[in-house]
Amino acid sequence: MLECQVRDLTRSFTSTLISSRDMTWLVALLPTDGDHLRRSLVIVALLSALSKLALGMLVFSSNPQGVFESSDSHEYHQLALNILEHGSFSQSLTPPFEPETIRTPAYPFLLSGLYHVAGIRPHAVVAIQIALSLVTMLAGCRIGSLLFGSKAGLLTAIFLALDPVSLYYSQVMLTETLFGTALTLCLLGMVYALRHPSLWYPCWAGICLALATYTRPTGYYLGMLLPVMLFLVIRRSKGWRPAFASAALMWLLFAAMVGGWQLRNYVSTGSAQFSQAKNQYLFIAKAAAIIAMRDGISLQEAQQRLAQEHAALHTLELPRPSQTQLLESQGRFAQAVVAAHPVLLVRTTLQGTAANLLGPSNLAHLFGSDNVALREAFLRLDFARFPLRDWITALSSWTSGLVFLGVLYTGICILLKHKGLGNGAIAVLILTAAYVILVSSGPEAYSRFRMPVMPIFCVLAAGGYLCRLESKFGETESGGEIALRDRPDVGLAAQRIL
């Protein structure tokens, strides 16, 4: 019964959100010749870079502080300044510089290097992030080509060039662009490892995953999850020995690299945790969201209540705990709250997941508008609160973002309908995306936390539309790993379709 309902929901979503037939004809128009494909890819990359550069210049001319998207941006900026001026990884404004244990070092060191070369010009990071977005596009294109054929690779690049969320986060001082690039390169290495026996590709994947984790600690547990997935997929096709060697190499390189930072934290603070962001997130997001839902209060009130209750339990502690000790204590307190309310944990996580998956970007925020206030005013139909220019920018951004998500999710539904999760590479991509979305599904989740996995969504959507093309017209590219004619595990299905 449940399977039938899911199938009916998928069919309804696919048919009503966007016409897959129209997208099929669009895919059919893509070039097939290798030279034409490469020229098309170069054109897509150039247009994407030029559009992002033009947006960056427009934002800087009208709102020079637009690069500082949130308080997170200011923290990364301060870390970079302290690295540059004092050689210390700390957010402290004056000596002594207390070691930073929440933020991880990759992005601040990137900013520090940029400031060293270009001067302290925060907006210069936009150029770096545009270059990173092109690397992500090319890596996503290659993943799509390896899995579904060269047309899917080009379509992946087109999707990434049109993605409003990727466009937005190339313009602000946040880790999402760098994290997305490193994660996509890691997945590209894994896809190569699934196709070729060389041990170089698991090493590549492990190094890139470590870089992603140094950028955002969200990637830490992927260091255990992805090697296990690599082992299971390779074992199914090549046996356990090459599978074990590949998975072990990937994990060992990852563990060695992140272990260095854990050693630094232990020497500096006495805690071997890679980052205290997990404890902070559990306390101010997960536990606070549960209390807010349980007691019918705002998130801010719930955070204040938790802080007071935690402080009341530790009033007699002397000497005063360090920041690391305080965060670890808050993390344990939050874990107790979460463990006591499993149903509310599921409900708040589902709400955050929906916000992650469906939240459109708002380009008006780059020009100084308050995205949260605009959304609240829109829900209350209070259109007089903001000028017409803000509403035009916000509504056009929201609408285009939702339409684009509709295109992507329709393609993903088509792919799952045709291929399911039987293919190991598809399973790895979906599992990675699910992990990133779920661990970022706090009460203040929005499109920002979806951005690093947008390359995955674009690859899967492109594969879905190629599958639709194959099933309708019998066109198959031999270059794709799981093209219908080339995959033995769908041979019977291919015979029925073709």
C-alpha positions in Angstrom: 0.0 0.0 0.0 2.7 2.4 1.0 4.7 1.6 -2.2 1.7 2.3 -4.3 1.1 5.6 -2.6 4.7 6.6 -3.1 4.5 5.6 -6.8 1.3 7.6 -7.2 2.8 10.7 -5.5 5.9 10.5 -7.6 3.8 10.2 -10.8 1.6 13.1 -9.8 4.6 15.3 -8.9 6.3 14.5 -12.1 3.3 15.2 -14.3 2.1 18.4 -12.6 5.2 20.2 -11.6 6.7 20.3 -15.1 6.2 18.5 -18.4 8.9 15.9 -18.7 8.1 15.6 -22.4 9.2 19.2 -22.9 12.4 18.6 -21.0 12.9 15.4 -23.1 12.9 17.4 -26.3 15.3 19.9 -24.7 17.7 17.1 -23.9 17.2 15.7 -27.5 18.5 19.1 -28.8 21.8 18.8 -27.0 24.7 18.1 -29.3 26.1 14.6 -29.5 29.4 15.2 -31.3 32.4 15.4 -29.0 33.7 18.7 -30.4 30.3 20.3 -30.2 29.9 19.1 -26.7 33.2 20.6 -25.6 32.4 23.9 -27.3 29.0 24.0 -25.7 30.5 23.3 -22.3 33.0 26.1 -22.7 30.2 28.5 -23.6 28.1 27.5 -20.6 31.1 27.9 -18.3 31.9 31.4 -19.7 28.3 32.6 -19.5 28.1 31.3 -16.0 31.3 33.1 -14.9 30.4 36.3 -16.7 26.9 36.4 -15.2 28.4 35.9 -11.7 31.0 38.6 -12.2 28.4 41.0 -13.4 26.2 40.3 -10.4 29.2 40.8 -8.1 30.0 44.1 -9.6 26.4 45.2 -9.3 26.2 44.1 -5.7 29.4 45.9 -4.8 28.3 49.1 -6.5 25.0 49.2 -4.7 25.8 47.5 -1.4 29.6 47.1 -0.6 28.8 45.1 2.5 26.7 42.6 0.6 29.5 40.1 0.8 28.9 39.8 4.6 25.8 37.6 4.5 25.5 36.9 8.2 27.4 36.9 11.5 29.2 33.8 10.2 30.8 36.0 7.5 32.2 38.4 10.1 33.6 35.5 12.1 35.5 34.1 9.1 36.8 37.6 8.3 38.1 38.1 11.9 39.7 34.7 11.8 41.5 35.6 8.5 42.7 38.9 10.0 44.1 37.2 13.0 45.9 34.6 10.9 47.3 37.4 8.7 48.3 39.9 11.4 49.1 37.7 14.4 49.6 34.2 13.0 46.9 32.9 15.4 43.7 31.0 14.5 41.4 32.8 16.9 38.4 35.1 16.9 39.7 37.1 19.8 40.0 40.9 19.1 42.9 41.4 21.4 45.6 39.2 23.0 45.7 36.7 24.5 44.2 34.9 21.5 42.1 32.0 22.7 42.3 29.1 20.2 39.2 28.8 18.0 37.5 25.4 18.3 34.2 25.9 16.5 35.2 27.1 13.1 37.5 24.9 11.0 40.6 26.4 9.3 40.3 25.9 5.5 38.1 28.8 4.6 39.8 31.4 7.0 43.2 30.3 5.6 41.9 30.9 2.1 40.7 34.3 3.0 44.0 35.1 4.8 46.0 34.1 1.7 43.7 36.3 -0.4 44.1 39.3 1.9 47.9 38.8 1.8 47.9 39.0 -2.0 45.1 41.5 -2.7 45.0 43.5 0.5 42.1 43.4 3.0 39.4 43.5 0.5 36.6 41.1 1.5 34.7 41.5 -1.8 37.7 39.9 -3.6 36.6 36.5 -2.4 33.8 36.6 -4.9 36.3 36.1 -7.8 37.8 33.1 -6.0 34.4 31.6 -5.4 33.4 32.1 -9.0 36.5 30.1 -10.0 35.6 27.5 -7.5 32.0 27.3 -8.8 33.5 26.6 -12.3 35.5 23.8 -10.9 32.4 22.4 -9.3 30.6 22.7 -12.6 33.3 20.8 -14.5 33.4 18.1 -11.8 29.7 17.7 -11.8 29.7 17.6 -15.6 32.3 14.8 -15.5 30.3 12.8 -12.9 27.2 13.1 -15.1 29.2 12.0 -18.2 30.6 9.0 -16.4 27.3 7.8 -15.1 24.8 8.7 -17.9 26.8 9.9 -20.9 28.1 13.1 -22.3 24.7 14.7 -22.9 23.9 14.3 -19.2 27.3 15.9 -18.3 26.5 18.9 -20.4 22.9 19.1 -19.0 24.4 19.0 -15.5 26.7 21.9 -16.3 23.6 23.9 -17.6 21.7 23.1 -14.5 24.5 24.3 -12.3 25.0 27.5 -14.3 21.2 28.2 -13.9 21.1 27.3 -10.2 20.0 30.5 -8.2 21.4 29.1 -4.9 24.8 28.5 -6.4 24.7 32.0 -7.9 23.8 33.6 -4.6 26.5 31.8 -2.5 29.2 32.7 -5.0 28.7 36.3 -3.9 28.9 36.0 -0.1 31.7 35.2 2.4 30.6 31.8 3.5 32.0 28.3 3.3 29.3 26.8 1.1 31.1 27.3 -2.3 34.4 25.8 -1.1 32.7 23.0 0.7 30.6 22.1 -2.3 33.7 22.1 -4.6 35.6 19.8 -2.3 32.7 17.5 -1.8 32.0 17.2 -5.5 35.6 16.5 -6.2 35.5 13.7 -3.6 32.4 12.2 -5.2 34.1 12.4 -8.6 37.1 10.4 -7.2 34.7 7.8 -5.8 32.9 7.4 -9.2 36.3 6.9 -10.9 37.2 4.4 -8.1 34.0 2.4 -8.9 35.0 2.2 -12.6 38.8 1.8 -12.5 41.0 -0.5 -10.4 43.6 2.2 -9.7 44.2 3.1 -6.0 44.9 6.7 -6.9 41.1 7.5 -7.0 40.3 6.4 -3.4 43.3 8.5 -2.3 41.9 11.5 -4.3 38.5 11.0 -2.7 40.0 10.8 0.8 42.1 14.0 0.4 39.1 16.0 -1.0 36.8 14.7 1.7 39.4 15.9 4.3 39.5 19.3 2.6 35.7 19.4 2.7 35.7 18.6 6.4 38.4 21.3 7.1 36.0 23.7 5.4 32.9 22.6 7.2 32.9 20.0 10.0 29.6 18.6 8.5 31.8 16.3 6.5 33.4 14.6 9.5 31.1 11.6 9.7 31.2 11.2 5.9 34.8 10.1 6.6 33.3 6.9 8.0 30.2 6.6 5.9 31.6 7.1 2.4 34.5 4.5 2.7 31.9 2.0 3.9 29.8 2.7 0.8 32.8 2.5 -1.4 33.7 -0.9 0.0 30.1 -2.3 -0.4 29.8 -1.1 -4.0 33.2 -2.3 -5.2 32.8 -5.6 -3.3 29.7 -6.4 -5.3 31.4 -6.1 -8.6 35.1 -6.8 -8.0 35.4 -8.8 -4.8 36.3 -7.9 -1.2 40.1 -7.5 -1.6 40.1 -4.6 -4.0 37.1 -3.2 -2.1 38.9 -3.3 1.2 42.1 -1.8 -0.3 40.2 1.1 -1.8 38.0 1.8 1.2 41.0 1.5 3.6 43.1 3.9 1.6 40.4 6.5 1.4 39.7 6.3 5.2 43.3 6.3 6.2 44.2 9.4 4.2 41.1 11.1 5.5 41.8 10.1 9.1 45.4 11.1 9.0 44.5 14.6 7.7 41.7 15.4 10.1 43.6 13.7 12.9 46.2 16.5 12.7 43.6 19.1 13.5 42.3 16.9 16.3 45.8 16.7 17.7 46.1 20.5 17.6 42.8 20.9 19.5 43.9 18.4 22.1 47.2 20.2 22.7 45.5 23.6 22.8 42.3 22.9 24.7 42.5 19.3 26.1 39.7 18.1 23.8 40.4 15.9 20.8 37.1 16.7 19.1 37.6 18.0 15.5 35.2 20.9 16.1 32.9 22.1 18.9 30.4 23.1 16.2 28.5 19.9 16.9 28.0 20.7 20.6 27.0 24.3 19.8 24.6 23.1 17.1 23.0 20.5 19.4 22.5 23.1 22.1 21.2 26.2 20.2 19.5 24.4 17.3 18.3 20.9 17.9 17.6 21.0 21.7 16.2 24.6 21.5 13.9 23.6 18.6 12.5 20.7 20.6 11.9 23.0 23.7 10.3 25.6 21.5 7.9 23.1 19.9 7.2 21.4 23.2 6.4 24.6 25.1 5.0 26.7 22.2 7.6 29.4 22.5 9.9 31.1 20.1 13.3 29.7 19.3 15.1 32.6 21.0 13.1 32.1 24.2 13.9 28.4 24.1 17.6 29.1 23.7 17.5 31.5 26.7 15.7 28.9 28.8 18.2 26.2 27.9 21.1 28.6 28.8 19.6 29.4 32.1 18.8 25.8 33.0 22.3 24.8 32.0 23.9 27.6 34.0 21.9 26.7 37.0 23.4 23.3 37.1 27.0 24.6 36.9 26.9 27.7 39.1 29.4 26.3 41.6 32.0 25.2 39.2 35.4 26.8 39.9 37.6 27.8 38.2 35.5 29.2 35.4 35.3 26.7 32.6 37.0 27.4 29.3 35.0 27.9 26.1 35.7 24.3 25.1 34.7 22.9 28.5 31.5 25.0 28.4 30.6 23.8 24.8 31.2 20.2 25.7 29.0 20.6 28.8 26.3 22.2 26.7 26.6 19.4 24.2 26.0 16.7 26.9 23.0 18.7 28.2 21.5 19.0 24.7 22.0 15.3 24.1 19.9 14.6 27.2 17.2 16.9 26.0 17.2 15.3 22.5 17.2 11.7 23.9 14.2 12.6 26.1 12.1 13.8 23.2 12.6 11.5 20.2 9.2 12.3 18.6 9.8 16.0 18.7 13.3 15.4 17.3 11.8 13.7 14.3 9.2 16.5 13.8 11.7 19.3 14.0 14.1 17.4 11.8 11.4 17.0 9.1 10.6 20.7 9.3 14.2 21.6 8.8 14.6 19.1 6.0 11.6 20.6 4.2 13.1 24.1 4.6 16.5 22.8 3.2 14.9 21.1 0.2 12.3 23.7 -0.7 13.7 27.1 0.4 14.5 29.3 -2.6 17.3 31.8 -2.6 16.6 35.5 -2.3 18.9 37.7 -4.3 17.3 40.8 -2.7 19.4 40.0 0.4 22.6 40.8 -1.5 21.3 44.4 -2.0 20.6 45.0 1.6 17.1 43.7 2.1 16.2 41.5 5.1 15.3 38.1 3.7 13.6 36.9 6.9 11.6 40.1 7.3 10.5 40.0 3.6 9.3 36.4 4.1 7.4 37.3 7.2 5.8 40.3 5.6 4.8 38.2 2.6 3.1 35.6 4.7 1.2 38.4 6.5 0.4 40.1 3.1 2.1 43.3 4.5 3.3 44.6 1.2 3.5 48.2 2.4 6.4 47.3 4.7 9.0 47.2 1.9 9.5 49.3 -1.3 8.3 47.8 -4.7 11.9 47.2 -5.8 12.5 44.8 -2.9 9.3 42.9 -3.7 10.1 42.6 -7.4 13.6 41.3 -6.6 12.4 38.9 -3.9 9.3 37.5 -5.7 11.2 37.0 -8.9 14.0 35.2 -7.0 11.6 33.0 -5.1 9.6 32.1 -8.1 12.6 31.3 -10.3 14.1 29.3 -7.5 11.0 27.2 -7.0 10.6 26.6 -10.7 14.2 25.5 -10.9 13.7 23.1 -8.0 10.7 21.7 -9.7 12.7 20.9 -12.8 15.5 19.2 -10.7 13.2 17.2 -8.5 11.1 16.1 -11.4 14.3 14.8 -13.1 15.3 13.0 -9.9 11.9 11.3 -9.6 12.2 10.1 -13.2 15.6 8.7 -12.5 14.4 6.9 -9.4 11.5 5.5 -11.3 13.7 4.1 -14.1 16.8 3.1 -12.1 15.9 2.9 -8.4 18.7 2.6 -5.9 20.2 -0.6 -7.3 23.2 1.2 -8.9 26.0 1.8 -6.5 27.0 5.2 -7.8 23.5 6.6 -7.6 23.2 5.2 -4.1 26.4 7.0 -3.1 25.2 10.3 -4.5 21.8 10.1 -2.9 23.2 8.9 0.5 25.7 11.8 0.5 23.0 14.4 -0.3 20.6 12.9 2.3 23.4 13.0 5.0 24.2 16.7 4.3 20.5 17.7 4.3 19.7 15.8 7.5 22.6 17.0 9.6 21.8 20.6 8.6 18.1 20.3 9.3 18.0 22.6 12.3 15.2 25.1 13.1 16.8 27.9 11.0 17.5 25.7 8.0 17.2 27.3 4.6 18.6 27.1 1.1 22.1 27.8 2.3 22.5 24.3 3.6 21.3 22.7 0.4 23.8 24.6 -1.8 26.8 22.1 -1.3 24.7 19.2 -2.6 23.2 21.0 -5.6 25.8 19.4 -7.9 24.4 16.0 -6.8 20.9 17.1 -7.5 21.9 18.4 -10.9 23.7 15.2 -11.8 20.7 13.0 -10.8 18.2 15.3 -12.6 20.2 15.2 -15.8 20.4 11.4 -15.5 16.7 11.3 -15.1 15.9 13.3 -18.2 18.4 11.2 -20.2 16.7 8.0 -18.9 13.4 9.5 -20.2 14.9 10.2 -23.5 16.3 6.6 -23.7 13.0 5.1 -22.8 11.0 7.2 -25.3 13.3 7.0 -28.3 15.8 4.2 -27.6 18.8 6.6 -27.7 21.7 5.4 -25.6 25.2 6.8 -25.2 27.8 4.1 -24.7 29.9 6.4 -22.6 27.6 6.4 -19.7 28.2 3.7 -17.1 24.6 2.9 -16.6 23.2 3.5 -20.0 20.2 1.2 -20.6 21.9 -1.0 -23.3 25.2 -1.3 -21.3 23.9 -2.3 -17.9 23.4 -6.0 -17.4 21.3 -5.5 -14.3 18.7 -3.7 -16.3 18.9 -5.8 -19.4 15.4 -7.2 -19.1 14.0 -3.7 -18.5 15.9 -2.4 -21.6 14.5 -5.2 -23.7 11.0 -4.3 -22.6 11.5 -0.6 -23.3 13.4 -0.9 -26.5 
